[in-house]
Amino acid sequence: MFIISSIPLVLLLCQPLVALVARAPLPPQFTVIPVGQETSNFANVHRDGGGGGNINGKNILLFCDTLTPTGFVANSATYSNSEAPEDQIDFGENDNPTLAIPFTPTEEAFTNAAFPINQTRTVLWPGSSITYLGGSKGMFFANVAQYNVEGTGAGNQYNTLVTVTANEAAPSFVRTLEQAFYANGPLWGSFGGVYSELEGILLFANTDAGMKVAKVPPLLYADLSQYTYWTGSEWSSMAPNLNDTASAFIPGLNPTSGDIFWSNYYRTWIFVYMALTNVFYYRYSLNGGINSIIGPWSDEFELYDTSIQTWTNGETYDYAGHAYSGYDPTGRSIMLSWSHGLNDEYMARVQFK
């Protein structure tokens, strides 16, 4: 593969030159079309969480706790049908999905010791977008935490860097860095990442102070010493602390889940997210252009109220909302997914006008 300024040529080709392509007028105009509950080729699979991305034409979705009548895994992954994104292809045996991202022996030992006493376990819950690295590979960060069955506990401990390969038979996952960033600071990358033509891989962290961003050259993504961090005025090798507001590119915004992606239709970055409600919101970069991730960003707009689709059975808890741009390379549509009532996943399509 040819390399230009340490950037794989295939990644440069993913983002056409902005000046040569007209963009649709902003703010976005759209219609949201309910798709329904996600299905599986395995029987009676229930799960929550979300995140994922497109690697070399394969749409990979990531999930957290995954339950079947005869089995349980702490995370799982599927290939998603491009024509019918709600149709998931699971991997495993006897209708039980395989654990996608493994635990370390130390993490397993904690669960084995603590769970019989107070039902506390180590969880590894992927909840971010996958950043494409070229070829059949991508990367993302996932949080490792300690929780009990009541949803309380020590919480996030650190995140782990995962490299994913989109094999023909099934995706495979390797923890390239078992422990990357720690929860006493921003968990860089746990809120997802994107590739930028100028900046390389951009990795996001949600904090009480607002949304923050780090960057790293694509070929050096596994070397934490090569990361630099936006301070509010420049990129620095010194990471800002967790509560520093000056370094936030959207101050005060701390959504629970979401995704930032480049829109080929609007020729700017779009940020779709969910807070502690059942509502998806969005913002877009006002500058336009591939390298305008730090903004300024638009005000917040409502995108979709999930209660229209899922609050039909008395359960009123929707969370883990994500947006997927990889199903439609033109950018004329994106897919939304969210978790409903702790054990089911739903989807809707946003069709831009």
C-alpha positions as CSV (number, residue, x, y, z in Angstrom):
1,M,0.0,0.0,0.0
2,F,1.3,3.5,-0.9
3,I,1.9,5.8,2.1
4,I,1.5,9.6,1.9
5,S,2.7,11.5,5.0
6,S,2.3,8.3,7.0
7,I,-1.4,8.0,6.0
8,P,-2.5,4.9,4.1
9,L,-3.7,5.9,0.6
10,V,-6.9,3.9,1.0
11,L,-7.9,6.2,3.8
12,L,-7.3,9.3,1.8
13,L,-9.6,8.0,-0.9
14,C,-12.4,7.6,1.7
15,Q,-12.9,11.4,1.9
16,P,-13.2,13.3,-1.4
17,L,-11.9,16.8,-1.7
18,V,-14.5,19.1,-0.2
19,A,-13.9,22.0,-2.6
20,L,-14.8,19.8,-5.6
21,V,-18.1,18.5,-4.3
22,A,-21.3,20.5,-3.7
23,R,-23.1,19.9,-0.4
24,A,-26.7,19.8,0.5
25,P,-28.0,22.8,2.4
26,L,-27.9,22.9,6.1
27,P,-29.6,22.4,8.6
28,P,-30.5,18.9,7.6
29,Q,-34.1,18.1,6.5
30,F,-35.1,14.5,7.0
31,T,-37.7,11.9,7.6
32,V,-37.3,9.1,10.2
33,I,-38.7,5.7,9.1
34,P,-39.1,3.1,11.9
35,V,-37.5,-0.3,11.0
36,G,-38.4,-2.4,14.0
37,Q,-36.7,-4.8,16.3
38,E,-33.4,-6.3,15.4
39,T,-33.4,-10.0,14.6
40,S,-30.8,-12.8,14.5
41,N,-30.1,-16.0,12.6
42,F,-29.9,-17.5,16.1
43,A,-33.1,-18.2,18.1
44,N,-34.2,-16.0,21.1
45,V,-31.1,-13.7,21.3
46,H,-31.6,-10.7,23.6
47,R,-29.0,-8.0,24.2
48,D,-28.3,-4.3,24.7
49,G,-25.6,-1.8,23.8
50,G,-24.5,-0.8,20.4
51,G,-21.8,0.7,18.2
52,G,-19.8,-0.6,15.3
53,G,-18.9,0.4,11.8
54,N,-18.1,-0.6,8.3
55,I,-14.9,-2.4,7.4
56,N,-14.2,-3.1,3.8
57,G,-17.9,-3.4,3.0
58,K,-18.9,-5.4,6.0
59,N,-21.2,-3.8,8.6
60,I,-20.2,-4.9,12.1
61,L,-22.4,-4.2,15.1
62,L,-21.1,-4.5,18.7
63,F,-23.3,-5.4,21.7
64,C,-23.0,-5.7,25.4
65,D,-24.7,-8.3,27.6
66,T,-26.1,-11.0,25.3
67,L,-28.6,-13.5,26.6
68,T,-30.1,-16.7,25.2
69,P,-32.3,-19.4,26.9
70,T,-29.2,-21.5,27.4
71,G,-26.3,-19.1,27.5
72,F,-24.8,-15.7,28.3
73,V,-21.8,-13.7,27.1
74,A,-20.7,-10.2,28.3
75,N,-20.4,-8.9,24.7
76,S,-21.0,-10.1,21.2
77,A,-20.7,-8.9,17.6
78,T,-22.6,-9.5,14.4
79,Y,-22.5,-8.8,10.7
80,S,-25.4,-6.7,9.6
81,N,-27.3,-7.1,6.3
82,S,-26.7,-4.0,4.2
83,E,-30.1,-4.3,2.5
84,A,-31.9,-5.1,5.8
85,P,-29.8,-3.7,8.6
86,E,-32.1,-5.0,11.3
87,D,-31.2,-8.6,10.3
88,Q,-28.1,-9.7,12.3
89,I,-25.8,-12.6,11.5
90,D,-24.5,-14.1,14.8
91,F,-21.5,-16.4,15.3
92,G,-21.3,-19.3,17.7
93,E,-22.8,-22.7,18.4
94,N,-26.2,-24.0,19.3
95,D,-27.8,-20.6,18.9
96,N,-25.4,-19.1,21.5
97,P,-23.3,-16.2,20.3
98,T,-19.6,-16.3,20.9
99,L,-17.9,-13.8,23.3
100,A,-16.4,-11.3,20.9
101,I,-13.8,-9.5,23.1
102,P,-12.1,-11.6,25.6
103,F,-11.3,-10.9,29.3
104,T,-7.8,-11.0,30.7
105,P,-7.0,-13.7,33.4
106,T,-7.0,-10.9,36.0
107,E,-10.4,-9.6,35.0
108,E,-11.8,-13.2,35.0
109,A,-10.2,-13.8,38.5
110,F,-12.0,-10.7,39.9
111,T,-15.4,-12.0,38.7
112,N,-14.7,-15.5,40.0
113,A,-13.9,-14.1,43.4
114,A,-16.5,-11.3,43.7
115,F,-19.6,-12.7,42.0
116,P,-20.4,-15.5,44.6
117,I,-20.1,-12.9,47.4
118,N,-21.9,-9.8,46.1
119,Q,-22.7,-10.6,42.4
120,T,-20.1,-8.1,41.2
121,R,-18.4,-8.9,37.9
122,T,-16.0,-7.4,35.4
123,V,-17.8,-6.2,32.4
124,L,-16.3,-5.3,29.0
125,W,-19.0,-3.3,27.2
126,P,-18.2,-2.0,23.7
127,G,-20.1,1.1,22.9
128,S,-18.2,3.1,20.3
129,S,-17.8,3.4,16.6
130,I,-15.2,1.4,14.8
131,T,-12.5,3.5,13.0
132,Y,-11.5,2.0,9.6
133,L,-7.7,1.4,9.2
134,G,-7.7,0.2,5.7
135,G,-7.9,-3.3,4.2
136,S,-9.9,-5.6,6.5
137,K,-8.9,-3.9,9.8
138,G,-10.4,-1.4,12.2
139,M,-9.9,-0.2,15.8
140,F,-12.0,1.0,18.7
141,F,-11.8,1.5,22.5
142,A,-14.1,-0.3,24.9
143,N,-14.6,0.4,28.6
144,V,-13.8,-2.2,31.3
145,A,-15.8,-1.7,34.5
146,Q,-17.0,-3.4,37.6
147,Y,-20.8,-3.7,38.3
148,N,-23.2,-5.8,40.2
149,V,-26.6,-7.0,39.1
150,E,-28.2,-3.8,40.6
151,G,-26.1,-1.7,38.2
152,T,-24.0,-0.3,41.0
153,G,-20.3,-0.8,41.8
154,A,-16.9,0.7,41.2
155,G,-17.9,1.6,37.6
156,N,-15.3,2.2,34.8
157,Q,-11.8,1.2,35.6
158,Y,-10.0,1.8,32.2
159,N,-10.6,1.2,28.6
160,T,-9.0,-1.3,26.3
161,L,-7.8,-0.8,22.7
162,V,-9.3,-3.4,20.4
163,T,-8.2,-4.2,16.8
164,V,-10.9,-5.9,14.7
165,T,-10.5,-7.8,11.5
166,A,-13.4,-8.4,9.2
167,N,-12.8,-11.9,8.1
168,E,-15.1,-13.5,5.6
169,A,-16.4,-16.1,8.1
170,A,-16.7,-13.8,11.1
171,P,-15.1,-10.7,12.7
172,S,-12.2,-11.3,15.0
173,F,-11.1,-9.1,17.9
174,V,-7.7,-8.7,19.6
175,R,-7.0,-6.5,22.7
176,T,-4.0,-4.7,21.3
177,L,-3.6,-2.8,24.6
178,E,-5.3,-4.5,27.5
179,Q,-5.3,-1.3,29.6
180,A,-5.1,2.0,27.7
181,F,-6.6,5.0,29.4
182,Y,-7.7,5.1,33.0
183,A,-11.0,6.5,34.5
184,N,-9.3,9.2,36.6
185,G,-8.9,11.0,33.3
186,P,-10.8,11.2,30.0
187,L,-11.4,7.7,28.5
188,W,-10.1,8.7,25.1
189,G,-11.8,6.8,22.3
190,S,-14.5,5.2,24.4
191,F,-17.0,7.6,22.8
192,G,-15.8,6.5,19.4
193,G,-13.4,7.7,16.7
194,V,-13.2,8.9,13.1
195,Y,-10.6,9.3,10.5
196,S,-9.8,12.8,9.4
197,E,-7.8,13.6,6.2
198,L,-5.5,16.1,7.9
199,E,-5.6,15.1,11.6
200,G,-5.4,11.3,11.4
201,I,-7.5,9.2,13.8
202,L,-9.6,11.4,16.1
203,L,-10.8,9.8,19.3
204,F,-13.5,11.2,21.5
205,A,-14.2,11.3,25.3
206,N,-17.4,12.4,27.0
207,T,-16.9,14.1,30.3
208,D,-18.9,16.3,32.7
209,A,-16.9,19.3,31.3
210,G,-17.9,18.5,27.7
211,M,-16.8,16.6,24.7
212,K,-13.0,16.2,24.2
213,V,-10.8,14.9,21.4
214,A,-7.4,13.4,21.0
215,K,-5.6,12.4,17.8
216,V,-3.0,9.9,16.6
217,P,-1.4,9.1,13.2
218,P,-3.2,6.0,11.8
219,L,-0.1,3.8,11.7
220,L,0.7,4.6,15.3
221,Y,-2.7,4.1,16.9
222,A,-1.3,1.5,19.3
223,D,1.4,3.8,20.7
224,L,-0.1,6.0,23.4
225,S,3.1,8.2,23.4
226,Q,2.1,9.4,19.9
227,Y,-1.3,10.7,21.0
228,T,-1.9,14.5,21.2
229,Y,-4.9,16.2,22.8
230,W,-6.9,19.3,22.0
231,T,-6.4,21.9,24.7
232,G,-8.9,24.5,23.4
233,S,-6.3,26.3,21.4
234,E,-3.7,23.8,20.2
235,W,-2.8,20.1,20.1
236,S,-0.5,19.1,23.0
237,S,1.3,16.0,24.2
238,M,-0.1,16.7,27.6
239,A,-3.6,15.4,28.1
240,P,-6.1,17.8,29.8
241,N,-7.6,16.7,33.1
242,L,-11.1,15.3,33.4
243,N,-12.8,18.5,34.6
244,D,-11.0,21.0,32.4
245,T,-13.7,22.9,30.4
246,A,-11.3,24.9,28.2
247,S,-10.3,21.7,26.3
248,A,-13.9,20.7,25.4
249,F,-14.8,21.2,21.8
250,I,-18.5,21.2,22.8
251,P,-18.4,22.5,26.4
252,G,-21.0,21.2,28.9
253,L,-22.2,18.4,26.6
254,N,-21.9,14.9,28.1
255,P,-24.2,12.5,26.3
256,T,-24.4,8.9,27.4
257,S,-23.9,7.5,23.9
258,G,-23.6,8.6,20.2
259,D,-21.5,8.9,17.2
260,I,-19.7,11.5,15.1
261,F,-19.3,10.9,11.4
262,W,-18.5,12.6,8.2
263,S,-21.5,13.2,5.9
264,N,-20.8,12.9,2.2
265,Y,-24.1,14.5,1.6
266,Y,-23.8,17.6,3.8
267,R,-20.0,17.8,3.5
268,T,-19.5,18.3,7.2
269,W,-19.2,16.4,10.4
270,I,-22.5,15.4,12.1
271,F,-22.9,14.4,15.7
272,V,-25.9,12.2,16.7
273,Y,-26.3,11.3,20.3
274,M,-28.6,10.3,23.1
275,A,-28.7,11.6,26.7
276,L,-30.6,10.2,29.7
277,T,-33.8,10.3,27.7
278,N,-35.4,8.4,24.9
279,V,-34.6,11.2,22.4
280,F,-31.9,11.3,19.7
281,Y,-30.4,14.7,19.1
282,Y,-27.9,16.0,16.5
283,R,-25.5,18.8,15.9
284,Y,-23.3,19.6,12.9
285,S,-20.0,21.4,12.4
286,L,-20.7,25.0,11.2
287,N,-17.3,25.3,9.4
288,G,-17.9,22.4,7.1
289,G,-14.8,20.7,5.7
290,I,-13.1,17.5,6.7
291,N,-10.8,19.1,9.2
292,S,-13.4,21.1,11.2
293,I,-14.0,18.6,14.0
294,I,-13.3,21.1,16.7
295,G,-16.1,23.3,15.5
296,P,-17.8,25.6,16.1
297,W,-20.8,23.3,16.2
298,S,-24.5,24.1,15.7
299,D,-27.1,24.2,18.4
300,E,-28.8,21.0,19.5
301,F,-31.7,19.8,17.4
302,E,-34.1,16.9,18.0
303,L,-33.7,14.0,15.6
304,Y,-36.0,11.2,16.8
305,D,-38.1,10.3,19.8
306,T,-37.8,6.5,20.2
307,S,-41.0,6.3,22.3
308,I,-42.9,6.6,19.1
309,Q,-41.6,3.2,18.1
310,T,-40.9,1.2,21.3
311,W,-43.1,2.4,24.2
312,T,-45.9,0.0,23.4
313,N,-45.5,-2.6,26.1
314,G,-45.3,-0.6,29.3
315,E,-41.5,-0.5,29.3
316,T,-40.2,3.1,29.0
317,Y,-36.5,2.8,29.2
318,D,-34.5,3.4,25.9
319,Y,-30.8,4.0,25.9
320,A,-27.5,3.2,24.2
321,G,-28.4,5.2,21.0
322,H,-26.0,5.0,18.0
323,A,-25.9,6.2,14.4
324,Y,-24.3,4.3,11.5
325,S,-23.3,6.1,8.3
326,G,-21.7,3.0,6.7
327,Y,-24.8,1.5,5.2
328,D,-25.2,4.4,2.7
329,P,-21.9,5.7,1.3
330,T,-23.8,8.6,-0.4
331,G,-24.7,10.0,3.0
332,R,-28.4,10.3,2.0
333,S,-29.4,8.1,4.9
334,I,-28.1,6.7,8.2
335,M,-29.3,4.0,10.5
336,L,-30.1,4.5,14.2
337,S,-30.1,1.8,16.8
338,W,-30.9,1.8,20.5
339,S,-31.6,-0.6,23.4
340,H,-35.1,-0.9,24.8
341,G,-36.0,-2.3,28.2
342,L,-32.6,-3.9,29.0
343,N,-32.7,-6.7,26.5
344,D,-33.9,-5.7,23.0
345,E,-32.4,-3.7,20.1
346,Y,-34.4,-1.5,17.7
347,M,-33.6,0.4,14.5
348,A,-34.8,3.3,12.5
349,R,-33.6,4.9,9.2
350,V,-33.0,8.6,8.9
351,Q,-33.6,9.6,5.2
352,F,-32.2,13.1,4.4
353,K,-34.0,15.2,1.9
